[in-house]
């Protein structure tokens, strides 16, 4: 009852604040419709952050408010549900369930461990490579980490009797859990379809005339991403080492597990074929004039027709349907903010205050503010919704190449998920395993920002120059 009262109080505070903003004087150069649309959008995003109600419920309240106030007709308010990007991410959600249900994800993980599991460092790379392999077709980081990577990690820790309950967490478990957590943020940043918020960021960029392709995002992220994935376990091993260095038994244990699983089933082969086919078509889609959403839907239909997944499996995928609701509402609102001129007006106002700094300095400042402000956030999607469009407009207004600014801000929308124990879906899953104290978790999270950010800015910057992003 106390929690319910607290939620009501937060909701009342949100309504009062929104009403106050609604009736404030409209700034010069902005229409009243743009101001009112901004008010509803800000109220919706604040609702996502302070969460008086579930995220989907807050999105529906925002949608309804746009029509009850007469700001938008109902057809326009519901237009976000027809956006192709929403159905691409939904289809990828549905397909990713097949990786878990068929056991294909676990099989690949054990395969990597059987090859690299001779040491604790090798085990870390094996788990990271498993995450990287499935990232392009698994937009739910919670499902990927909770359904594939976390069970593998727990199997390894248990095999070596590394447990918080027994006081042996530093034997190998604490080392592995942070390697997984830090590297998960990198794999999320490497593909347009590896985190649910990435297509949202891409859609916000499209509203400002910047069209990010799947291949374009992947090409920009591949070099700094792979450098980080190579460095993080190595640095973790050097500065926060496990007590257990050699793990020769794990390779045999993994082989034994693969033997128990037997030959790949028909369902696993179907999942593997769909995965390879989708990634191939996403890469060559622009050449073939094939929309990324069509590729995702074709993969889903193939799995349904072959019986690899059932329609009931899709109906039970709550996270996907939940994403469709809030995604559609935010996409609609962002589009209206842009068409009503608010985004351009805001970018011009803030850009004028940063005049004379040059676009490089401006972009660096924006990226640092964008990254470290996530310490105040518990949702990457809420963070993207609140800040991405505005920061992109400011960067472009300062003279930054639009495609560079859009993709780099998109990648940073994932990198900040490696900071706190509430920063992303995988964070509470991994922190909740109990292998590290809160102080250790935050300490490592901050220290590795001092590695990841320079890699993306310096090595990434050189790579982006080479491929012509600036």
ABEGO torsion letter per residue (X at the ends): XAAAAAAAAAAAAAAAAAAAAAABBBBBGBBAAAAAAAAAAAAAAAAAAAGABBAAAAAAAAAAAAAAAGABBAAAAAAAAABAAAAAAAAAAAAAAAAAAAGAAAAAAAAAAAAAAABAAAAAAAAAAAAAAAAAABABAAAAAAAAAAAAAAAAAAAAGBBAAAGAAAAAAAAAAAAAAAAAAAAAAABAAABAAAAAAAAAAAAAGBBBBAAAAAAAAAAAAAAAAAAAAAAAAAABBBABABBAAAAAAAAAAAAAAEBBBAAAAAAAAAAAAAAAAAAAAAAAGBBAAAAAAAAAAAAAAAGABBAAAAAABAAAAAAAAAAAAAAAAAAAAAAAGAAAAAAAAAAAAABGAEAAAAAAAAAAAAAAAAAABABAAAAAAAAAAAAAAAAAAAGBBAAAAAAAAAAAAAAAAAABAAABAAAAAAAAAGABBAAAAAAAAAAAAAAAAAAAAAAAAAAAAAAGAX
